[in-house]
Amino acid sequence: MGTRKKDYVQNGLKRKGFKLSNNDHAKFTYITQEGLKTSIWTKTSFGSSHKDISDDNLSKMAKQCRLSNKEFMRLVDCSLTREMYEIFLKENRHIF
């Protein structure tokens, strides 16, 4: 998968319905198209030393979003639409 810029990944998540809340990390929670908060979440680290997200951390983020590594990169890169992602989550009973 390779590393990705943190800003690029965060912006991709926001475009796909993830809402940012800042706690000890930048936490992104998926909000459905109907505006319902879900249990799907992932996070990134704060700090200027964390400009890139490692391959290992991208894999963890993919798992948290209930996706394979390849599908997670499609989500971030925008070839997997929000609608397609939400259908996937519903079909696999991650959200209702």
C-alpha positions as CSV (number, residue, x, y, z in Angstrom):
1,M,0.0,0.0,0.0
2,G,2.8,2.4,0.8
3,T,2.8,5.6,2.9
4,R,0.3,8.4,2.3
5,K,0.3,12.0,3.4
6,K,-1.8,12.4,6.5
7,D,-3.7,15.5,5.1
8,Y,-4.6,13.5,2.0
9,V,-6.0,10.6,3.9
10,Q,-7.9,12.9,6.4
11,N,-9.4,14.9,3.5
12,G,-10.5,11.7,1.8
13,L,-12.2,10.5,4.9
14,K,-14.0,13.8,5.4
15,R,-15.3,13.7,1.8
16,K,-16.7,10.3,2.5
17,G,-18.8,11.2,5.5
18,F,-16.4,10.8,8.3
19,K,-16.7,13.6,11.0
20,L,-13.6,14.8,12.8
21,S,-13.4,15.1,16.5
22,N,-10.2,16.1,18.2
23,N,-9.3,14.2,21.4
24,D,-6.0,12.7,22.1
25,H,-5.8,12.0,18.3
26,A,-7.8,13.2,15.3
27,K,-10.7,10.8,15.5
28,F,-13.0,10.3,12.5
29,T,-16.4,8.8,13.0
30,Y,-18.6,7.7,10.1
31,I,-21.9,9.6,9.8
32,T,-24.5,8.0,7.5
33,Q,-26.1,9.9,4.6
34,E,-29.1,10.2,6.9
35,G,-27.0,11.9,9.5
36,L,-26.8,9.0,12.0
37,K,-23.6,8.4,14.0
38,T,-22.2,4.9,13.6
39,S,-19.7,2.8,15.4
40,I,-17.3,3.0,12.5
41,W,-14.3,5.1,13.3
42,T,-10.6,5.5,12.7
43,K,-7.9,8.0,13.9
44,T,-4.7,9.7,13.0
45,S,-2.0,11.2,15.2
46,F,-1.5,14.9,15.9
47,G,1.9,16.6,15.5
48,S,4.1,17.9,12.8
49,S,6.3,14.7,13.0
50,H,3.3,12.7,11.7
51,K,3.0,14.1,8.2
52,D,2.9,10.6,6.6
53,I,0.9,7.6,7.6
54,S,2.8,4.4,7.5
55,D,1.7,1.3,5.6
56,D,1.2,-0.5,8.9
57,N,-1.1,2.3,10.2
58,L,-3.0,2.5,6.9
59,S,-3.7,-1.2,7.4
60,K,-5.0,-0.6,10.9
61,M,-7.2,2.3,9.6
62,A,-8.6,0.0,6.9
63,K,-9.5,-2.6,9.5
64,Q,-11.2,0.0,11.7
65,C,-13.3,1.1,8.7
66,R,-14.2,-2.5,8.0
67,L,-12.4,-2.6,4.6
68,S,-9.5,-4.4,3.0
69,N,-6.4,-2.4,2.4
70,K,-7.2,-2.1,-1.2
71,E,-10.8,-0.9,-0.6
72,F,-9.6,1.6,2.0
73,M,-7.3,3.2,-0.5
74,R,-10.1,3.3,-3.0
75,L,-12.2,5.1,-0.3
76,V,-9.5,7.6,0.3
77,D,-8.7,8.1,-3.4
78,C,-12.4,8.6,-4.1
79,S,-12.9,5.7,-6.5
80,L,-15.1,4.1,-3.9
81,T,-18.0,6.5,-3.4
82,R,-19.7,7.2,-0.1
83,E,-22.9,5.6,-1.4
84,M,-20.9,2.4,-2.3
85,Y,-19.2,2.4,1.1
86,E,-22.5,2.7,2.9
87,I,-24.1,-0.1,0.9
88,F,-21.1,-2.3,1.7
89,L,-21.4,-1.5,5.4
90,K,-25.2,-2.3,5.4
91,E,-24.8,-5.5,3.4
92,N,-22.1,-6.7,5.8
93,R,-24.2,-5.7,8.8
94,H,-21.7,-3.2,10.1
95,I,-24.5,-0.5,10.2
96,F,-28.2,-0.8,9.9
